[in-house]
């Protein structure tokens, strides 16, 4: 029989135990912050949107030259409309309608005016 000398169990000094505890607490805090941030991204729909855009890029038959431009374009299209932008679009549509109505009215008034005024050539002859 061979006797093997066993070493006494390692003891952890108070200072190294405290350092280990601080390190563990740091990792737990970092993990907790990461988890909170992940939940925030998930709740706000960011993860779903990024996943959809990345899947669209993956499924693209011909990969674009710039993946970043692809992401920017598709993320811009996927963002919900800002209410102010929607109001401006409505206002623009109304202004276009008013403009078209005024142009039409202007044409009618010019036609009416032409009936009451002699043509330009007759004015010069007088």
Backbone as JSON Lines, residues from 0, in Angstrom:
{"i":0,"aa":"X","n":[0.81,-1.17,0.0],"ca":[0.0,0.0,0.0],"c":[0.85,1.23,0.0]}
{"i":1,"aa":"X","n":[0.43,2.08,-0.75],"ca":[1.16,3.32,-0.87],"c":[0.4,4.38,-0.12]}
{"i":2,"aa":"X","n":[1.05,5.05,0.72],"ca":[0.33,6.08,1.46],"c":[0.56,7.42,0.78]}
{"i":3,"aa":"X","n":[-0.52,8.1,0.56],"ca":[-0.46,9.41,-0.1],"c":[-0.71,10.45,0.96]}
{"i":4,"aa":"X","n":[0.15,11.37,1.01],"ca":[-0.01,12.43,2.0],"c":[-1.04,13.41,1.48]}
{"i":5,"aa":"X","n":[-2.02,13.63,2.26],"ca":[-3.05,14.59,1.87],"c":[-2.7,15.95,2.45]}
{"i":6,"aa":"X","n":[-2.9,16.95,1.58],"ca":[-2.62,18.29,2.07],"c":[-3.83,18.79,2.83]}
{"i":7,"aa":"X","n":[-3.63,19.64,3.77],"ca":[-4.76,20.16,4.53],"c":[-5.64,21.01,3.62]}
{"i":8,"aa":"X","n":[-6.91,21.09,3.91],"ca":[-7.8,21.87,3.04],"c":[-7.32,23.32,2.97]}
{"i":9,"aa":"X","n":[-7.49,23.86,1.77],"ca":[-7.04,25.24,1.56],"c":[-7.95,26.18,2.33]}
{"i":10,"aa":"X","n":[-7.34,27.09,2.98],"ca":[-8.12,28.08,3.71],"c":[-8.09,29.37,2.93]}
{"i":11,"aa":"X","n":[-9.17,30.07,2.97],"ca":[-9.27,31.34,2.27],"c":[-9.11,32.43,3.3]}
{"i":12,"aa":"X","n":[-8.18,33.3,3.02],"ca":[-7.98,34.39,3.98],"c":[-9.15,35.34,3.87]}
{"i":13,"aa":"X","n":[-9.34,36.14,4.85],"ca":[-10.46,37.09,4.88],"c":[-10.41,38.07,3.72]}
{"i":14,"aa":"X","n":[-9.24,38.54,3.36],"ca":[-9.1,39.53,2.28],"c":[-9.44,38.92,0.94]}
{"i":15,"aa":"X","n":[-8.96,37.71,0.67],"ca":[-9.24,37.12,-0.64],"c":[-10.71,36.7,-0.73]}
{"i":16,"aa":"X","n":[-11.31,36.3,0.38],"ca":[-12.74,35.96,0.39],"c":[-13.56,37.21,0.06]}
{"i":17,"aa":"X","n":[-13.2,38.33,0.64],"ca":[-13.92,39.58,0.38],"c":[-13.77,39.98,-1.08]}
{"i":18,"aa":"X","n":[-12.58,39.81,-1.64],"ca":[-12.35,40.14,-3.04],"c":[-13.19,39.25,-3.94]}
{"i":19,"aa":"X","n":[-13.27,37.98,-3.6],"ca":[-14.07,37.05,-4.39],"c":[-15.55,37.42,-4.3]}
{"i":20,"aa":"X","n":[-15.99,37.82,-3.13],"ca":[-17.4,38.2,-2.95],"c":[-17.73,39.45,-3.76]}
{"i":21,"aa":"X","n":[-16.82,40.42,-3.77],"ca":[-17.02,41.65,-4.54],"c":[-17.08,41.33,-6.03]}
{"i":22,"aa":"X","n":[-16.18,40.45,-6.48],"ca":[-16.16,40.06,-7.88],"c":[-17.46,39.37,-8.25]}
{"i":23,"aa":"X","n":[-17.95,38.48,-7.42],"ca":[-19.21,37.77,-7.69],"c":[-20.37,38.76,-7.72]}
{"i":24,"aa":"X","n":[-20.39,39.7,-6.8],"ca":[-21.45,40.7,-6.77],"c":[-21.41,41.55,-8.03]}
{"i":25,"aa":"X","n":[-20.21,41.86,-8.5],"ca":[-20.06,42.65,-9.73],"c":[-20.65,41.89,-10.92]}
{"i":26,"aa":"X","n":[-20.33,40.59,-11.03],"ca":[-20.87,39.79,-12.13],"c":[-22.39,39.71,-12.05]}
{"i":27,"aa":"X","n":[-22.91,39.52,-10.85],"ca":[-24.36,39.44,-10.7],"c":[-25.02,40.76,-11.08]}
{"i":28,"aa":"X","n":[-24.41,41.88,-10.68],"ca":[-24.96,43.19,-11.02],"c":[-24.93,43.41,-12.53]}
{"i":29,"aa":"X","n":[-23.84,43.02,-13.16],"ca":[-23.72,43.19,-14.61],"c":[-24.74,42.31,-15.32]}
{"i":30,"aa":"X","n":[-24.88,41.06,-14.85],"ca":[-25.87,40.15,-15.44],"c":[-27.27,40.7,-15.25]}
{"i":31,"aa":"X","n":[-27.54,41.26,-14.08],"ca":[-28.85,41.8,-13.79],"c":[-29.15,42.98,-14.71]}
{"i":32,"aa":"X","n":[-28.17,43.86,-14.89],"ca":[-28.36,45.01,-15.78],"c":[-28.59,44.55,-17.21]}
{"i":33,"aa":"X","n":[-27.82,43.54,-17.64],"ca":[-28.0,43.02,-18.99],"c":[-29.39,42.43,-19.16]}
{"i":34,"aa":"X","n":[-29.82,41.7,-18.18],"ca":[-31.14,41.07,-18.23],"c":[-32.24,42.13,-18.26]}
{"i":35,"aa":"X","n":[-32.09,43.16,-17.45],"ca":[-33.07,44.25,-17.46],"c":[-33.11,44.92,-18.82]}
{"i":36,"aa":"X","n":[-31.95,45.16,-19.39],"ca":[-31.88,45.81,-20.7],"c":[-32.49,44.91,-21.77]}
{"i":37,"aa":"X","n":[-32.23,43.6,-21.71],"ca":[-32.81,42.66,-22.66],"c":[-34.33,42.66,-22.57]}
{"i":38,"aa":"X","n":[-34.86,42.68,-21.33],"ca":[-36.32,42.72,-21.15],"c":[-36.89,44.02,-21.7]}
{"i":39,"aa":"X","n":[-36.18,45.12,-21.48],"ca":[-36.61,46.43,-22.02],"c":[-36.69,46.38,-23.54]}
{"i":40,"aa":"X","n":[-35.65,45.84,-24.18],"ca":[-35.65,45.74,-25.64],"c":[-36.78,44.83,-26.14]}
{"i":41,"aa":"X","n":[-37.02,43.78,-25.39],"ca":[-38.08,42.85,-25.78],"c":[-39.45,43.51,-25.65]}
{"i":42,"aa":"X","n":[-39.7,44.2,-24.54],"ca":[-40.99,44.87,-24.32],"c":[-41.27,45.94,-25.36]}
{"i":43,"aa":"X","n":[-40.23,46.67,-25.74],"ca":[-40.42,47.79,-26.67],"c":[-40.49,47.34,-28.13]}
{"i":44,"aa":"X","n":[-40.3,46.05,-28.39],"ca":[-40.42,45.54,-29.74],"c":[-39.14,45.63,-30.57]}
{"i":45,"aa":"X","n":[-38.08,46.08,-29.94],"ca":[-36.82,46.24,-30.67],"c":[-36.28,44.88,-31.13]}
{"i":46,"aa":"X","n":[-36.32,43.89,-30.26],"ca":[-35.79,42.57,-30.63],"c":[-36.57,41.97,-31.79]}
{"i":47,"aa":"X","n":[-37.89,42.07,-31.76],"ca":[-38.7,41.54,-32.85],"c":[-38.39,42.24,-34.16]}
{"i":48,"aa":"X","n":[-38.29,43.57,-34.12],"ca":[-38.03,44.33,-35.33],"c":[-36.65,44.0,-35.9]}
{"i":49,"aa":"X","n":[-35.64,43.95,-35.02],"ca":[-34.3,43.6,-35.49],"c":[-34.28,42.19,-36.08]}
{"i":50,"aa":"X","n":[-34.97,41.28,-35.43],"ca":[-35.02,39.91,-35.92],"c":[-35.66,39.85,-37.3]}
{"i":51,"aa":"X","n":[-36.76,40.56,-37.49],"ca":[-37.44,40.57,-38.79],"c":[-36.55,41.14,-39.88]}
{"i":52,"aa":"X","n":[-35.86,42.23,-39.58],"ca":[-35.0,42.85,-40.59],"c":[-33.81,41.94,-40.91]}
{"i":53,"aa":"X","n":[-33.24,41.33,-39.9],"ca":[-32.11,40.42,-40.14],"c":[-32.55,39.18,-40.92]}
{"i":54,"aa":"X","n":[-33.74,38.68,-40.64],"ca":[-34.27,37.54,-41.41],"c":[-34.49,37.96,-42.86]}
{"i":55,"aa":"X","n":[-35.02,39.17,-43.07],"ca":[-35.22,39.66,-44.43],"c":[-33.89,39.75,-45.17]}
{"i":56,"aa":"X","n":[-32.85,40.21,-44.5],"ca":[-31.52,40.29,-45.11],"c":[-31.0,38.89,-45.42]}
{"i":57,"aa":"X","n":[-31.21,37.97,-44.51],"ca":[-30.77,36.59,-44.7],"c":[-31.46,35.96,-45.9]}
{"i":58,"aa":"X","n":[-32.76,36.25,-46.06],"ca":[-33.55,35.64,-47.13],"c":[-33.4,36.37,-48.46]}
{"i":59,"aa":"X","n":[-32.7,37.48,-48.51],"ca":[-32.47,38.22,-49.74],"c":[-31.71,37.32,-50.7]}
{"i":60,"aa":"X","n":[-32.25,37.08,-51.91],"ca":[-31.54,36.2,-52.85],"c":[-30.19,36.78,-53.28]}
{"i":61,"aa":"X","n":[-30.17,38.08,-53.56],"ca":[-28.91,38.74,-53.89],"c":[-28.58,39.69,-52.76]}
{"i":62,"aa":"X","n":[-27.54,39.38,-52.05],"ca":[-27.17,40.2,-50.89],"c":[-26.78,41.6,-51.36]}
{"i":63,"aa":"X","n":[-27.25,42.63,-50.65],"ca":[-26.9,44.0,-51.04],"c":[-25.42,44.27,-50.77]}
{"i":64,"aa":"X","n":[-24.9,45.26,-51.5],"ca":[-23.49,45.64,-51.3],"c":[-23.25,46.13,-49.89]}
{"i":65,"aa":"X","n":[-24.21,46.86,-49.36],"ca":[-24.06,47.41,-48.01],"c":[-25.17,46.87,-47.11]}
{"i":66,"aa":"X","n":[-24.79,45.96,-46.24],"ca":[-25.77,45.41,-45.3],"c":[-26.28,46.5,-44.37]}
{"i":67,"aa":"X","n":[-25.41,47.43,-44.02],"ca":[-25.81,48.51,-43.12],"c":[-26.87,49.39,-43.77]}
{"i":68,"aa":"X","n":[-26.72,49.71,-45.06],"ca":[-27.74,50.5,-45.75],"c":[-29.06,49.74,-45.82]}
{"i":69,"aa":"X","n":[-28.98,48.43,-46.04],"ca":[-30.18,47.58,-46.05],"c":[-30.9,47.69,-44.71]}
{"i":70,"aa":"X","n":[-30.13,47.57,-43.62],"ca":[-30.72,47.65,-42.28],"c":[-31.33,49.03,-42.04]}
{"i":71,"aa":"X","n":[-30.6,50.08,-42.4],"ca":[-31.11,51.44,-42.21],"c":[-32.41,51.63,-42.97]}
{"i":72,"aa":"X","n":[-32.44,51.18,-44.22],"ca":[-33.64,51.35,-45.04],"c":[-34.82,50.6,-44.45]}
{"i":73,"aa":"X","n":[-34.6,49.36,-44.07],"ca":[-35.71,48.55,-43.56],"c":[-36.12,48.94,-42.14]}
{"i":74,"aa":"X","n":[-35.17,49.4,-41.35],"ca":[-35.54,49.86,-40.01],"c":[-36.3,51.17,-40.09]}
{"i":75,"aa":"X","n":[-35.92,52.03,-41.01],"ca":[-36.63,53.29,-41.19],"c":[-38.06,53.06,-41.6]}
{"i":76,"aa":"X","n":[-38.29,52.05,-42.43],"ca":[-39.65,51.74,-42.88],"c":[-40.46,51.06,-41.79]}
{"i":77,"aa":"X","n":[-39.78,50.43,-40.86],"ca":[-40.49,49.67,-39.84],"c":[-40.85,50.5,-38.62]}
{"i":78,"aa":"X","n":[-40.3,51.69,-38.53],"ca":[-40.57,52.49,-37.34],"c":[-41.98,53.04,-37.39]}
{"i":79,"aa":"X","n":[-42.64,53.11,-36.26],"ca":[-43.98,53.68,-36.25],"c":[-43.93,55.16,-36.6]}
{"i":80,"aa":"X","n":[-44.99,55.62,-37.22],"ca":[-45.05,57.02,-37.65],"c":[-45.12,57.95,-36.45]}
{"i":81,"aa":"X","n":[-44.37,58.99,-36.55],"ca":[-44.42,60.06,-35.56],"c":[-45.74,60.81,-35.8]}
{"i":82,"aa":"X","n":[-46.53,61.09,-34.78],"ca":[-47.81,61.79,-34.99],"c":[-47.63,63.13,-35.68]}
{"i":83,"aa":"X","n":[-46.54,63.8,-35.4],"ca":[-46.3,65.1,-36.04],"c":[-46.09,64.93,-37.55]}
{"i":84,"aa":"X","n":[-45.4,63.87,-37.94],"ca":[-45.18,63.61,-39.37],"c":[-46.51,63.32,-40.05]}
{"i":85,"aa":"X","n":[-47.35,62.56,-39.39],"ca":[-48.66,62.24,-39.96],"c":[-49.49,63.51,-40.14]}
{"i":86,"aa":"X","n":[-49.46,64.41,-39.15],"ca":[-50.18,65.69,-39.27],"c":[-49.65,66.51,-40.44]}
{"i":87,"aa":"X","n":[-48.34,66.52,-40.61],"ca":[-47.75,67.26,-41.73],"c":[-48.16,66.66,-43.07]}
{"i":88,"aa":"X","n":[-48.25,65.34,-43.13],"ca":[-48.69,64.69,-44.38],"c":[-50.14,65.07,-44.71]}
{"i":89,"aa":"X","n":[-50.98,65.08,-43.68],"ca":[-52.38,65.47,-43.9],"c":[-52.47,66.92,-44.36]}
{"i":90,"aa":"X","n":[-51.7,67.78,-43.72],"ca":[-51.7,69.19,-44.1],"c":[-51.2,69.36,-45.54]}
{"i":91,"aa":"X","n":[-50.19,68.61,-45.91],"ca":[-49.67,68.67,-47.28],"c":[-50.74,68.24,-48.28]}
{"i":92,"aa":"X","n":[-51.45,67.18,-47.96],"ca":[-52.52,66.71,-48.86],"c":[-53.61,67.77,-49.0]}
{"i":93,"aa":"X","n":[-53.97,68.41,-47.9],"ca":[-54.98,69.48,-47.96],"c":[-54.48,70.65,-48.8]}
{"i":94,"aa":"X","n":[-53.24,71.02,-48.63],"ca":[-52.67,72.14,-49.39],"c":[-52.63,71.81,-50.88]}
{"i":95,"aa":"X","n":[-52.33,70.57,-51.22],"ca":[-52.33,70.17,-52.63],"c":[-53.72,70.3,-53.22]}
{"i":96,"aa":"X","n":[-54.73,69.87,-52.46],"ca":[-56.12,69.99,-52.94],"c":[-56.49,71.45,-53.14]}
{"i":97,"aa":"X","n":[-56.14,72.3,-52.18],"ca":[-56.43,73.73,-52.3],"c":[-55.72,74.32,-53.51]}
{"i":98,"aa":"X","n":[-54.48,73.92,-53.71],"ca":[-53.7,74.42,-54.85],"c":[-54.39,74.04,-56.16]}
{"i":99,"aa":"X","n":[-54.79,72.78,-56.28],"ca":[-55.46,72.33,-57.5],"c":[-56.76,73.1,-57.72]}
{"i":100,"aa":"X","n":[-57.51,73.35,-56.64],"ca":[-58.76,74.11,-56.76],"c":[-58.48,75.55,-57.21]}
{"i":101,"aa":"X","n":[-57.44,76.15,-56.68],"ca":[-57.1,77.53,-57.06],"c":[-56.62,77.59,-58.5]}
{"i":102,"aa":"X","n":[-55.84,76.6,-58.93],"ca":[-55.39,76.57,-60.33],"c":[-56.59,76.46,-61.25]}
{"i":103,"aa":"X","n":[-57.53,75.6,-60.88],"ca":[-58.74,75.45,-61.71],"c":[-59.55,76.74,-61.74]}
{"i":104,"aa":"X","n":[-59.71,77.38,-60.59],"ca":[-60.43,78.65,-60.53],"c":[-59.72,79.71,-61.37]}
{"i":105,"aa":"X","n":[-58.41,79.73,-61.32],"ca":[-57.62,80.68,-62.1],"c":[-57.88,80.48,-63.6]}
{"i":106,"aa":"X","n":[-57.93,79.25,-64.06],"ca":[-58.2,78.96,-65.47],"c":[-59.58,79.49,-65.87]}
{"i":107,"aa":"X","n":[-60.57,79.23,-65.0],"ca":[-61.94,79.7,-65.3],"c":[-61.99,81.22,-65.36]}
{"i":108,"aa":"X","n":[-61.34,81.87,-64.43],"ca":[-61.34,83.33,-64.4],"c":[-60.63,83.9,-65.64]}
{"i":109,"aa":"X","n":[-59.56,83.29,-66.08],"ca":[-58.87,83.74,-67.28],"c":[-59.77,83.59,-68.5]}
{"i":110,"aa":"X","n":[-60.52,82.5,-68.56],"ca":[-61.44,82.28,-69.68],"c":[-62.53,83.35,-69.67]}
{"i":111,"aa":"X","n":[-63.06,83.61,-68.48],"ca":[-64.11,84.62,-68.34],"c":[-63.57,86.0,-68.72]}
{"i":112,"aa":"X","n":[-62.39,86.31,-68.3],"ca":[-61.77,87.6,-68.58],"c":[-61.53,87.76,-70.08]}
{"i":113,"aa":"X","n":[-61.16,86.67,-70.72],"ca":[-60.91,86.72,-72.16],"c":[-62.19,87.06,-72.92]}
{"i":114,"aa":"X","n":[-63.35,86.72,-72.38],"ca":[-64.62,87.03,-73.05],"c":[-64.89,88.53,-73.02]}
{"i":115,"aa":"X","n":[-64.46,89.22,-71.99],"ca":[-64.77,90.64,-71.83],"c":[-63.66,91.55,-72.34]}
{"i":116,"aa":"X","n":[-62.48,91.05,-72.51],"ca":[-61.38,91.87,-73.02],"c":[-61.09,91.46,-74.45]}
{"i":117,"aa":"X","n":[-60.81,92.44,-75.3],"ca":[-60.46,92.09,-76.68],"c":[-59.08,91.43,-76.7]}
{"i":118,"aa":"X","n":[-58.82,90.6,-77.68],"ca":[-57.5,89.97,-77.77],"c":[-56.4,91.02,-77.86]}
{"i":119,"aa":"X","n":[-55.19,90.66,-77.55],"ca":[-54.05,91.59,-77.5],"c":[-53.79,92.25,-78.85]}
{"i":120,"aa":"X","n":[-54.01,91.56,-79.99],"ca":[-53.74,92.14,-81.29],"c":[-54.68,93.31,-81.57]}
{"i":121,"aa":"X","n":[-55.95,93.2,-81.17],"ca":[-56.92,94.28,-81.4],"c":[-56.55,95.51,-80.58]}
{"i":122,"aa":"X","n":[-56.03,95.34,-79.41],"ca":[-55.64,96.47,-78.57],"c":[-54.52,97.27,-79.25]}
{"i":123,"aa":"X","n":[-53.58,96.61,-79.86],"ca":[-52.47,97.28,-80.5],"c":[-52.92,98.04,-81.75]}
{"i":124,"aa":"X","n":[-53.9,97.49,-82.42],"ca":[-54.4,98.13,-83.65],"c":[-55.07,99.46,-83.33]}
{"i":125,"aa":"X","n":[-55.67,99.62,-82.2],"ca":[-56.38,100.85,-81.86],"c":[-55.5,101.99,-81.58]}
